[in-house]
Amino acid sequence: MARSRRSRERTWTASQVVAHNLTQARELRGLTQADIAERLTRFTGSPWSAVTVAQAEGSTSGNRVRQFTANELVALARTFDLPVLYFFLPPEVGADALETGDSHPEGWPWEYLLLLVWGHAGNFPIVADRAAPWAHTSPLVTIPPDDVLDGTADESLLDRLEQSRERYGPDDMLALAFHGLARRRMRGSMIPGEEVATFAQNLRGLANALDAFNNHPPGTFLDAAALRAQSDETREEG
């Protein structure tokens, strides 16, 4: 049974989400459709034009939706210097739900897409274990000069990127994911990219503290002698 026009307008497929984020990334980086076409042509080995890019961005309308390949997603990440997962983040406006082949007419809530992108408590350890060998033992990864957005190889920039990649492991990546979600709900929180290492360290410290309280009764952490001395000092001052 065909879906109503209203249902189609208020749900997007995953490909339409990617198309939406293609536009978001272009505006974020201040690139033209011609700029993007040139970079995608190099990174995919297939011809792209400004018209092709415009048609891909127009996929959000539901007419001739472009089905992005895995190779194209990697090329998009290189084109905009953004991680692949950026292109699967839910849109804030434009559609109400995610449409899949088995979804009901109203679609899946966007929170479900976030679970697919970030993972959940049940599969975080699996992702971290798979990432761990490359995060801790592989040699430093050099960012190809072609990935630099202004087209100029900046060795100091590449060195800084190498150092950052060495510093962050799977646990830090999960901490960063939490940072992005929590920041929207915390007053006075940090702006994206500010003191991320400190935030990740604080989260690890909090996790260790919670683990300690979970494994020991609260009385274990109280110094009875110190408490008595503090009490005696208070009475003397009184």
KAFENSUL-V995476 format. One record per residue. N is the residue number from 1. RES is the residue in one small letter. SS is DSSP state (A for helix, B for strand, O for the rest). BURIAL is + if it has 24 or more other ideal C-beta (glycine too) atoms within 12 Angstrom, else -. Layout:
# KAFENSUL-V995476
n=[N,N]
res=[RES,RES]
ss=[SS,SS]
burial=[BURIAL,BURIAL]
This chain:
# KAFENSUL-V995476
n=[1,2,3,4,5,6,7,8,9,10,11,12,13,14,15,16,17,18,19,20,21,22,23,24,25,26,27,28,29,30,31,32,33,34,35,36,37,38,39,40,41,42,43,44,45,46,47,48,49,50,51,52,53,54,55,56,57,58,59,60,61,62,63,64,65,66,67,68,69,70,71,72,73,74,75,76,77,78,79,80,81,82,83,84,85,86,87,88,89,90,91,92,93,94,95,96,97,98,99,100,101,102,103,104,105,106,107,108,109,110,111,112,113,114,115,116,117,118,119,120,121,122,123,124,125,126,127,128,129,130,131,132,133,134,135,136,137,138,139,140,141,142,143,144,145,146,147,148,149,150,151,152,153,154,155,156,157,158,159,160,161,162,163,164,165,166,167,168,169,170,171,172,173,174,175,176,177,178,179,180,181,182,183,184,185,186,187,188,189,190,191,192,193,194,195,196,197,198,199,200,201,202,203,204,205,206,207,208,209,210,211,212,213,214,215,216,217,218,219,220,221,222,223,224,225,226,227,228,229,230,231,232,233,234,235,236,237,238]
res=[m,a,r,s,r,r,s,r,e,r,t,w,t,a,s,q,v,v,a,h,n,l,t,q,a,r,e,l,r,g,l,t,q,a,d,i,a,e,r,l,t,r,f,t,g,s,p,w,s,a,v,t,v,a,q,a,e,g,s,t,s,g,n,r,v,r,q,f,t,a,n,e,l,v,a,l,a,r,t,f,d,l,p,v,l,y,f,f,l,p,p,e,v,g,a,d,a,l,e,t,g,d,s,h,p,e,g,w,p,w,e,y,l,l,l,l,v,w,g,h,a,g,n,f,p,i,v,a,d,r,a,a,p,w,a,h,t,s,p,l,v,t,i,p,p,d,d,v,l,d,g,t,a,d,e,s,l,l,d,r,l,e,q,s,r,e,r,y,g,p,d,d,m,l,a,l,a,f,h,g,l,a,r,r,r,m,r,g,s,m,i,p,g,e,e,v,a,t,f,a,q,n,l,r,g,l,a,n,a,l,d,a,f,n,n,h,p,p,g,t,f,l,d,a,a,a,l,r,a,q,s,d,e,t,r,e,e,g]
ss=[O,O,O,O,A,A,A,A,A,O,B,B,O,A,A,A,A,A,A,A,A,A,A,A,A,A,A,A,A,O,O,O,A,A,A,A,A,A,A,A,A,A,A,A,O,O,O,O,O,A,A,A,A,A,A,A,A,A,A,A,A,O,O,O,O,O,O,O,O,A,A,A,A,A,A,A,A,A,A,A,O,O,O,A,A,A,A,A,O,O,O,O,O,O,O,O,B,B,O,O,O,O,O,O,O,O,O,B,O,A,A,A,A,A,A,A,A,A,O,O,A,A,A,A,A,A,A,A,A,A,A,A,A,A,A,A,O,O,O,O,O,O,O,O,A,A,A,O,O,O,O,O,O,O,A,A,A,A,A,A,A,A,A,A,A,A,A,O,O,A,A,A,A,A,A,A,A,A,A,A,A,A,A,O,O,O,O,O,O,O,O,O,O,O,O,A,A,A,A,A,A,A,A,A,A,A,A,A,A,A,A,A,A,A,A,O,O,A,A,A,A,O,O,A,A,A,A,A,A,A,A,A,A,A,A,A,A,O]
burial=[-,-,-,-,-,-,-,+,-,-,+,+,+,+,+,+,+,+,+,+,+,+,+,+,+,+,-,-,-,-,+,-,+,-,+,+,+,-,+,+,-,-,+,+,-,-,-,+,-,-,-,+,+,+,-,+,+,-,+,+,-,+,-,-,+,+,-,+,-,-,-,+,+,-,+,+,+,+,+,+,+,+,-,+,+,+,+,+,+,+,+,-,-,+,+,-,+,+,+,-,-,-,-,-,-,-,+,+,-,+,-,-,+,-,-,-,+,+,-,-,-,-,-,-,-,-,-,-,-,-,-,-,-,-,+,-,-,-,-,-,-,-,+,-,-,-,+,-,+,-,-,-,-,-,-,-,-,-,-,-,-,-,-,-,-,-,-,+,+,+,+,+,+,+,+,+,+,+,+,+,-,-,-,-,-,-,-,-,-,-,-,-,-,-,-,+,-,-,+,+,-,-,+,-,-,-,-,-,-,-,-,-,-,-,-,-,-,-,-,-,-,-,-,-,-,-,-,-,-,-,-,-,-,-,-,-,-,-]
